[in-house]
């Protein structure tokens, strides 16, 4: 576990040659401020496609979206892929309303995310 606060946190592990970052709790402006640097450091150190798992997230607002966009932008700079795992229909709606649904590859489960783009990286 990298960061663990009362309302949010993240855990990271390498699975099937991808860096899986599982977020939990409330992804808001405070989470963005606290988790942005560790997430960036993890991604830079691993040079792998990213899977951002939001299944344990209970709240998502513009601060959380900013965190996701930072991760996406960093992945594009490193020429690696990024996949979001989102099983909450409300969060999918937030991504769509914010105009971000088409800027991420989104799956509903981790196994699909781990096989996404398997034919050729980046995802």
C-alpha positions, 0 to 999 in steps of 0.5 A: 500500500502506497498511500493510506488516508482515512477517506482514500488511498491507492495500492499498486502491483504488477500483473501480466506486465501491467502496472495495476493501480487500485484506488479506493475511497473518495477521489476528490481534490484532496486525493488529487493533491495527495496521490498525484506525486506517488502515482506519477512516480510509480508510473515513471519507475515501471515503464508499463501500461497502466490499469487504473482500477476504480472499482473500490472508489466510493466518490468521484468528482473533478479532483478525481478526474484531474488525477485520472487525466494526469495519469493518462497524460503521463502515460501518453508522454511515456508512450504506454497505454492506460485502461480504466476499470469502472464498474459503477454506471454513475462514474461512467456517466460522469466520465461521459458528461465531462467529455472524457469517456472517449479519451480513455479505454474503459472496461468493467472488470480487471481481467478485461483490462489486463488483456486490453491491447494485448496484441500490441502495446501501447494499449 
